[in-house]
Amino acid sequence: MEGPLEWVASIGTIIAAALIALDIGRRVTGWGFVLFTLVSILWIYSGMVKDAMPIAAMNAVLLLINAWGVWRYLIRKEDS
């Protein structure tokens, strides 16, 4: 698992984690979750193509968690 797809997914994962860890606002955190969602899809595809089902399964769960983060930080109205 060392192709260009995995490199893009790895770098995207690092950037997404940094955006969330910076904690500089809901919008930035939300975009971190968007990026996490996109790279989760890449990891699922890569895991299925390369017969690495643990990676695919883990990222299927993370995809749901990240989608929840997108909803929570970008779509849902902030609680007053």
C-alpha positions in Angstrom: 0.0 0.0 0.0 2.5 2.6 -1.2 0.8 4.0 -4.3 -0.1 7.6 -5.0 -3.7 7.1 -3.7 -2.3 6.1 -0.3 0.0 9.1 -0.2 -2.8 11.5 -1.0 -5.0 9.8 1.6 -2.1 9.9 4.2 -1.3 13.6 3.6 -5.0 14.5 3.6 -5.4 12.6 6.9 -2.6 14.6 8.5 -4.0 17.9 7.2 -7.5 17.1 8.5 -6.2 16.1 11.9 -4.2 19.4 12.1 -7.3 21.5 11.1 -9.3 19.9 13.9 -6.4 20.0 16.5 -5.8 23.7 15.8 -9.3 24.4 17.3 -9.5 27.9 15.6 -13.2 27.9 15.0 -16.2 25.8 14.1 -15.8 26.4 10.3 -12.2 25.3 10.2 -13.0 22.2 12.3 -15.9 21.5 10.0 -13.7 21.6 6.9 -11.3 19.3 8.8 -14.1 16.8 9.0 -15.0 17.3 5.3 -11.4 16.4 4.5 -11.5 13.4 6.9 -14.7 12.3 5.1 -13.0 12.5 1.7 -9.9 10.6 2.8 -12.0 8.0 4.5 -13.5 7.2 1.1 -10.1 7.0 -0.4 -8.9 4.6 2.3 -12.0 2.4 1.9 -11.4 2.2 -1.8 -7.7 1.5 -1.4 -8.4 -1.1 1.3 -10.9 -2.9 -0.9 -8.7 -2.8 -4.0 -5.5 -3.9 -2.2 -7.4 -6.6 -0.1 -6.7 -4.8 3.1 -10.1 -5.2 4.7 -9.2 -4.0 8.2 -8.2 -0.6 6.7 -11.5 -0.5 4.7 -13.6 -1.6 7.7 -12.0 0.9 10.0 -12.5 3.8 7.6 -16.1 2.8 7.0 -16.7 3.4 10.6 -14.6 6.6 10.5 -16.6 7.8 7.5 -19.8 7.8 9.6 -18.0 9.5 12.5 -16.5 12.1 10.2 -19.9 12.7 8.4 -21.4 13.4 11.9 -18.6 15.9 12.4 -19.5 17.6 9.1 -23.1 17.8 10.2 -22.2 19.0 13.7 -19.8 21.7 12.7 -21.0 22.9 9.2 -24.6 22.0 8.8 -26.4 22.1 12.2 -27.2 25.5 13.7 -25.0 26.2 16.7 -26.8 25.8 20.0 -27.5 29.0 21.8 
